[in-house]
Amino acid sequence: MTDHAVFATTRRVLLVVVVVIQLGLTLPVLVTYSREASWVAFVLLSSVLVAGFIAELPAVIALPGTALVLVASILATTALPHAASFGPADWAFGLVGWYVLLLLIERPKVAMAALAAHIAFSVAWFLHDGNGDIGTAGVVILSGTSLQIGVLVMTRVLVRDARLAAEAAAEHDAARTREELARQREQDLRTGFAGQLGAVLPLLADLADEVVSAADESTRLRCSVAAVQLRRLFAENDEVPDPLLHELTACVDVAERRGVVVSLAVSGTATPVPTEVRRELVAPMAQALAAADGRAKVSLLRTADEVRVAVVADAPGVLPDGGSPALVTVETSVHSGLVRSEARWRTT
């Protein structure tokens, strides 16, 4: 339940209380102790009843309405018969307090100030008029105001509990969302790993069944390509500011561990690149580095319109088939023991 719902429900209950008291208890007393000022006060209070039907009472209505209620309180109190304060004829004392709550239930500080002003004037009139029973006055003031203040406090407690419940529900929803995102991410990672390992598993199976020999140059090339692909796959899932450069560096690291001397040149600022595009940009360079034997130069160029990944490497062998990219443009050539490969992706 929201704050709005708590206040709207409380106002409806207070509206019922006010109507019952005013028509069932106050009206007979008013007829018995009929005075013109008392009827004016009764009409003023009745005119405020319409505010009880408003679910969320704005200050432009609540505050003038409260002032009207306090004026009615003054009129009704000053019209009392001699020494009748807090007695049967004092119909307005308790009723005014309920009207204050009806108008100011969302504003407890203002409500307390209005109740205090109402009680202070009633007590002052009681002392001014004289000949009243102090004990009876104390009982009436305590019983009436304690119940009204209790309603005010209970409403604040309900509002606090409603906010705590809303926060708990929001936290629960957020936790479920995080859990679902983590589950989806794990599933995506497994799918990605399965797809990338598709080229590695047949190689491992062939080695295990001795279909191919580790001494064969083509087998070593397949192993080198698989190592670079796996290293790039691991780097793909790292949380870094520049994922593309991070994946390139990971592939370079694998080549350097094989003894290839690699230089890496980077130009331009980091540009957001989708994961699938990064895979296709890095793949030709990774294959060239896997086949490299000696030296290699890798370049990353980023402009406002394009991202390029290029490599020039000593590669006396034949490059493995990297498939047909769908998102980038790849140009590869092998000549005189050098392999040149460039992958381009248009950002616009």
Backbone torsions as a table, in degrees:
resi	resn	phi	psi	omega
1	MET	NA	133.0	-179.6
2	THR	-85.1	169.5	175.4
3	ASP	-56.6	-43.1	-179.2
4	HIS	-59.1	-43.6	-179.3
5	ALA	-65.2	-40.3	179.5
6	VAL	-62.6	-47.8	-178.3
7	PHE	-67.1	-39.7	-179.9
8	ALA	-63.9	-42.7	179.2
9	THR	-66.2	-43.9	179.5
10	THR	-62.5	-40.3	-179.6
11	ARG	-65.3	-38.0	177.8
12	ARG	-63.5	-40.8	177.8
13	VAL	-64.4	-43.9	179.4
14	LEU	-63.9	-35.3	178.3
15	LEU	-62.1	-42.6	178.0
16	VAL	-63.6	-43.2	179.6
17	VAL	-60.7	-45.4	-178.3
18	VAL	-63.6	-44.4	-178.7
19	VAL	-64.4	-43.1	-179.8
20	VAL	-63.6	-45.6	-179.2
21	ILE	-66.0	-44.4	-174.6
22	GLN	-68.8	-40.8	-177.3
23	LEU	-89.9	-35.6	-176.0
24	GLY	-86.9	-33.3	-175.7
25	LEU	-110.8	-40.2	-173.5
26	THR	-78.0	-42.7	-174.0
27	LEU	-60.0	-43.1	176.3
28	PRO	-62.3	-39.1	178.1
29	VAL	-64.8	-40.8	-178.7
30	LEU	-64.7	-38.2	178.1
31	VAL	-65.2	-37.0	-179.4
32	THR	-69.7	-44.5	-178.1
33	TYR	-108.4	60.0	-172.8
34	SER	-75.0	124.5	172.1
35	ARG	-142.1	150.5	-174.8
36	GLU	-60.4	-45.1	-179.4
37	ALA	-62.8	-34.2	179.0
38	SER	-65.4	-40.5	178.1
39	TRP	-67.6	-36.2	175.5
40	VAL	-61.9	-44.4	178.0
41	ALA	-61.7	-40.0	179.8
42	PHE	-62.8	-43.0	-180.0
43	VAL	-66.8	-41.0	177.9
44	LEU	-60.0	-44.7	178.6
45	LEU	-64.2	-41.7	-179.3
46	SER	-62.5	-33.1	-179.3
47	SER	-67.9	-20.3	-179.4
48	VAL	-84.7	-14.1	-176.0
49	LEU	-57.2	-32.1	-177.6
50	VAL	-60.1	-27.0	179.8
51	ALA	-64.3	-25.0	-179.5
52	GLY	-67.7	-16.5	-179.9
53	PHE	-88.5	-3.9	179.9
54	ILE	-90.3	122.0	-175.2
55	ALA	-63.4	-44.9	180.0
56	GLU	-124.1	104.1	-171.7
57	LEU	-84.4	117.1	179.0
58	PRO	-73.9	160.6	-177.2
59	ALA	-64.3	-30.4	-178.3
60	VAL	-66.8	-18.3	175.5
61	ILE	-102.2	-41.2	-174.8
62	ALA	-64.9	-45.0	-174.9
63	LEU	-71.2	-47.9	174.4
64	PRO	-61.6	-36.1	177.0
65	GLY	-62.8	-38.9	177.6
66	THR	-65.2	-41.5	176.9
67	ALA	-60.7	-39.2	177.9
68	LEU	-64.5	-39.3	178.6
69	VAL	-65.2	-41.6	179.5
70	LEU	-67.2	-35.7	175.2
71	VAL	-63.4	-42.5	177.4
72	ALA	-62.2	-37.1	177.7
73	SER	-61.7	-43.5	179.4
74	ILE	-64.7	-43.8	-179.9
75	LEU	-63.3	-44.6	-178.0
76	ALA	-68.1	-38.2	-177.8
77	THR	-69.8	-44.1	-178.0
78	THR	-72.5	-15.5	179.0
79	ALA	-91.1	1.7	-178.4
80	LEU	-67.2	149.5	172.3
81	PRO	-63.0	167.0	-177.9
82	HIS	-60.7	132.1	176.7
83	ALA	59.3	33.0	-179.3
84	ALA	-105.6	1.9	-179.1
85	SER	-59.9	136.6	179.1
86	PHE	62.7	17.5	176.6
87	GLY	-105.8	-168.8	-179.2
88	PRO	-58.6	-32.0	-178.4
89	ALA	-76.1	-15.9	-176.0
90	ASP	-84.9	70.1	-174.7
91	TRP	-70.9	-23.7	-172.1
92	ALA	-83.3	-20.4	-171.4
93	PHE	-58.6	-57.4	-179.3
94	GLY	-70.6	-37.2	-176.7
95	LEU	-64.3	-39.4	179.9
96	VAL	-61.3	-39.4	178.9
97	GLY	-60.5	-41.0	178.1
98	TRP	-67.5	-34.8	176.1
99	TYR	-64.6	-39.2	178.5
100	VAL	-60.6	-43.9	178.5
101	LEU	-65.4	-39.4	179.1
102	LEU	-58.1	-37.8	-176.7
103	LEU	-87.3	-30.2	-168.9
104	LEU	-122.5	27.0	-176.9
105	ILE	-64.3	-28.4	177.3
106	GLU	-80.8	-11.0	-174.7
107	ARG	-123.8	79.3	-172.6
108	PRO	-62.2	-37.5	-179.0
109	LYS	-65.9	-44.3	178.5
110	VAL	-65.8	-39.0	179.3
111	ALA	-62.1	-42.9	178.7
112	MET	-64.3	-38.7	178.6
113	ALA	-65.4	-41.5	179.2
114	ALA	-67.1	-41.3	177.0
115	LEU	-62.7	-41.7	179.5
116	ALA	-63.0	-41.4	179.0
117	ALA	-64.5	-41.6	178.8
118	HIS	-62.8	-47.2	-179.2
119	ILE	-66.0	-41.2	-178.7
120	ALA	-61.8	-42.7	179.2
121	PHE	-66.9	-40.3	180.0
122	SER	-63.1	-42.5	178.6
123	VAL	-66.0	-42.2	179.9
124	ALA	-62.5	-39.5	178.1
125	TRP	-68.3	-36.2	176.9
126	PHE	-61.2	-44.7	179.1
127	LEU	-69.5	-35.6	179.5
128	HIS	-68.5	-42.4	-177.0
129	ASP	-71.9	-37.0	177.2
130	GLY	72.5	174.7	176.0
131	ASN	63.3	19.1	177.8
132	GLY	-95.6	162.0	178.4
133	ASP	-85.5	111.3	-176.5
134	ILE	-64.0	-40.5	179.9
135	GLY	-61.5	-45.2	178.0
136	THR	-63.4	-41.2	179.1
137	ALA	-61.4	-42.3	179.5
138	GLY	-62.9	-42.4	179.7
139	VAL	-64.0	-43.4	-178.9
140	VAL	-63.9	-45.1	-179.2
141	ILE	-64.1	-45.5	-176.9
142	LEU	-66.2	-46.2	-176.8
143	SER	-67.8	-40.9	-178.0
144	GLY	-70.4	-49.9	-175.0
145	THR	-73.9	-33.4	-179.7
146	SER	-63.7	-39.7	178.3
147	LEU	-66.3	-42.2	-179.7
148	GLN	-68.4	-41.3	177.0
149	ILE	-65.7	-36.1	176.9
150	GLY	-60.2	-41.2	176.6
151	VAL	-62.5	-41.1	179.5
152	LEU	-63.4	-44.9	-179.9
153	VAL	-66.5	-42.6	-179.7
154	MET	-61.6	-37.6	178.1
155	THR	-64.5	-41.3	177.8
156	ARG	-63.8	-37.0	177.6
157	VAL	-64.7	-42.8	178.1
158	LEU	-62.7	-39.7	177.9
159	VAL	-63.5	-43.9	178.8
160	ARG	-61.8	-45.6	179.5
161	ASP	-64.1	-37.6	178.3
162	ALA	-64.4	-40.3	178.4
163	ARG	-66.2	-42.2	178.1
164	LEU	-62.8	-41.1	178.9
165	ALA	-65.1	-40.1	178.4
166	ALA	-64.9	-41.3	178.1
167	GLU	-64.5	-41.7	178.8
168	ALA	-64.0	-41.5	178.5
169	ALA	-64.8	-40.6	178.8
170	ALA	-64.9	-41.2	178.1
171	GLU	-64.9	-38.9	177.8
172	HIS	-63.0	-44.8	178.7
173	ASP	-63.7	-40.1	179.2
174	ALA	-64.8	-40.0	178.8
175	ALA	-63.9	-41.5	178.3
176	ARG	-65.5	-37.4	177.8
177	THR	-64.7	-44.4	177.9
178	ARG	-61.9	-40.4	179.3
179	GLU	-63.7	-42.5	179.2
180	GLU	-66.2	-40.3	177.8
181	LEU	-64.3	-41.1	178.4
182	ALA	-63.8	-41.3	178.6
183	ARG	-64.0	-42.8	179.1
184	GLN	-65.1	-39.8	179.0
185	ARG	-64.4	-42.0	178.6
186	GLU	-62.3	-40.8	178.5
187	GLN	-64.7	-42.1	178.7
188	ASP	-63.1	-40.0	179.4
189	LEU	-64.2	-42.0	179.4
190	ARG	-63.5	-40.9	178.6
191	THR	-63.8	-43.1	178.8
192	GLY	-63.9	-44.0	178.3
193	PHE	-62.0	-41.7	-179.6
194	ALA	-62.2	-41.3	179.4
195	GLY	-66.5	-40.9	-179.3
196	GLN	-72.6	-34.2	-179.7
197	LEU	-75.7	-10.8	-179.8
198	GLY	-56.5	-32.9	179.6
199	ALA	-82.3	-20.3	-176.2
200	VAL	-87.0	-39.0	-175.5
201	LEU	-60.7	-43.9	176.7
202	PRO	-60.6	-36.2	178.1
203	LEU	-63.4	-45.1	178.4
204	LEU	-63.4	-39.8	178.9
205	ALA	-64.3	-42.2	179.0
206	ASP	-63.6	-40.9	178.4
207	LEU	-65.2	-41.9	-179.2
208	ALA	-66.0	-36.7	-179.5
209	ASP	-87.3	2.2	-179.8
210	GLU	59.9	30.2	174.4
211	VAL	-72.8	-35.2	176.4
212	VAL	-120.3	160.7	-178.5
213	SER	-113.9	139.1	178.5
214	ALA	-66.6	-16.3	178.9
215	ALA	-81.3	-12.2	-178.3
216	ASP	-77.8	138.1	-177.2
217	GLU	-62.8	-40.0	-179.5
218	SER	-66.7	-34.7	177.8
219	THR	-67.6	-41.8	178.2
220	ARG	-63.7	-35.2	177.4
221	LEU	-66.2	-41.7	177.3
222	ARG	-62.2	-39.6	178.4
223	CYS	-65.7	-39.7	179.5
224	SER	-64.9	-42.6	178.0
225	VAL	-62.9	-44.0	179.9
226	ALA	-61.6	-39.4	179.6
227	ALA	-64.2	-42.5	178.9
228	VAL	-66.3	-41.6	-179.9
229	GLN	-62.7	-42.8	179.8
230	LEU	-65.8	-41.7	179.9
231	ARG	-64.2	-39.4	177.7
232	ARG	-66.3	-36.7	179.4
233	LEU	-64.6	-42.2	177.3
234	PHE	-63.1	-41.7	-179.4
235	ALA	-67.9	-27.9	-178.0
236	GLU	-60.9	-29.6	-175.1
237	ASN	-97.1	8.4	176.8
238	ASP	-81.4	145.9	176.4
239	GLU	-88.8	99.4	-177.2
240	VAL	-135.0	157.8	-179.6
241	PRO	-66.8	-31.6	-176.0
242	ASP	-127.6	83.8	-174.6
243	PRO	-60.4	-41.2	-177.8
244	LEU	-61.3	-48.7	178.3
245	LEU	-63.3	-36.9	179.2
246	HIS	-62.8	-41.7	179.9
247	GLU	-69.9	-38.6	176.3
248	LEU	-61.7	-44.1	-179.9
249	THR	-62.6	-37.0	178.9
250	ALA	-63.8	-41.5	178.3
251	CYS	-66.7	-40.2	177.2
252	VAL	-60.6	-39.6	-179.4
253	ASP	-61.5	-40.7	179.3
254	VAL	-64.3	-42.7	179.3
255	ALA	-63.6	-41.4	179.8
256	GLU	-64.5	-32.4	177.3
257	ARG	-67.1	-23.9	176.0
258	ARG	-84.8	-3.0	178.7
259	GLY	100.5	4.2	178.0
260	VAL	-78.8	133.2	177.1
261	VAL	-88.1	114.3	-173.5
262	VAL	-119.5	132.7	171.5
263	SER	-111.5	139.7	-177.1
264	LEU	-121.6	122.6	178.5
265	ALA	-115.5	132.4	-177.6
266	VAL	-124.9	132.1	179.2
267	SER	-133.6	138.8	179.1
268	GLY	92.7	165.6	-178.9
269	THR	-90.8	161.9	-178.2
270	ALA	-60.5	134.1	179.4
271	THR	-122.5	133.6	177.9
272	PRO	-60.9	126.1	-179.7
273	VAL	-127.8	124.9	178.6
274	PRO	-57.9	155.2	-175.9
275	THR	-59.6	-46.3	-178.4
276	GLU	-62.4	-37.1	179.1
277	VAL	-68.4	-40.9	178.6
278	ARG	-59.8	-40.7	179.7
279	ARG	-59.6	-44.1	-178.4
280	GLU	-73.3	-29.5	177.0
281	LEU	-69.8	-39.5	-174.2
282	VAL	-82.6	-28.8	-172.8
283	ALA	-55.6	-49.8	179.9
284	PRO	-61.5	-40.1	178.5
285	MET	-64.5	-40.4	179.4
286	ALA	-63.6	-40.6	179.4
287	GLN	-66.4	-39.5	178.8
288	ALA	-65.5	-41.7	178.6
289	LEU	-67.0	-34.1	178.5
290	ALA	-64.5	-32.6	180.0
291	ALA	-91.2	-8.1	-174.4
292	ALA	-65.9	146.7	179.4
293	ASP	-145.3	90.6	-179.3
294	GLY	131.8	-94.1	-177.2
295	ARG	-130.0	157.0	178.0
296	ALA	-153.2	149.1	176.1
297	LYS	-127.8	125.2	-179.3
298	VAL	-113.2	134.9	-180.0
299	SER	-126.6	138.4	174.6
300	LEU	-123.5	115.4	-179.1
301	LEU	-118.2	127.3	179.8
302	ARG	-127.6	124.7	175.7
303	THR	-123.6	-176.5	-179.5
304	ALA	-68.2	-24.5	-174.2
305	ASP	-110.8	-15.4	-169.1
306	GLU	-152.4	150.8	172.4
307	VAL	-124.3	128.1	-178.9
308	ARG	-124.8	138.3	172.3
309	VAL	-124.7	118.0	-176.9
310	ALA	-126.1	152.3	178.2
311	VAL	-145.9	140.4	171.7
312	VAL	-127.2	123.4	-173.9
313	ALA	-144.7	152.4	171.0
314	ASP	-72.0	117.2	-177.6
315	ALA	-144.2	85.9	-178.5
316	PRO	-66.9	-23.2	-178.6
317	GLY	-86.4	-174.0	178.6
318	VAL	-95.6	134.8	179.7
319	LEU	-70.2	142.6	175.9
320	PRO	-69.7	156.9	179.8
321	ASP	-71.6	121.6	-178.6
322	GLY	-97.2	5.9	-179.6
323	GLY	81.8	-178.3	-178.1
324	SER	-107.0	111.8	179.4
325	PRO	-69.2	149.0	-178.3
326	ALA	-106.5	-21.3	-172.6
327	LEU	-111.1	-15.5	-178.2
328	VAL	-127.6	165.1	176.2
329	THR	-104.5	125.9	-175.7
330	VAL	-120.6	133.2	173.8
331	GLU	-125.4	123.6	-176.4
332	THR	-134.3	137.7	176.6
333	SER	-145.2	147.4	177.4
334	VAL	-125.0	124.1	-176.6
335	HIS	-154.0	130.2	176.5
336	SER	53.2	43.2	176.4
337	GLY	77.9	8.5	177.8
338	LEU	-120.3	141.4	174.6
339	VAL	-113.2	131.5	176.6
340	ARG	-120.3	127.7	-179.4
341	SER	-140.5	138.9	178.8
342	GLU	-141.3	131.7	177.1
343	ALA	-118.0	130.8	-177.1
344	ARG	-124.4	140.5	176.1
345	TRP	-133.2	123.7	179.3
346	ARG	-82.3	125.3	-178.9
347	THR	-80.0	-17.4	-179.0
348	THR	-120.2	NA	NA
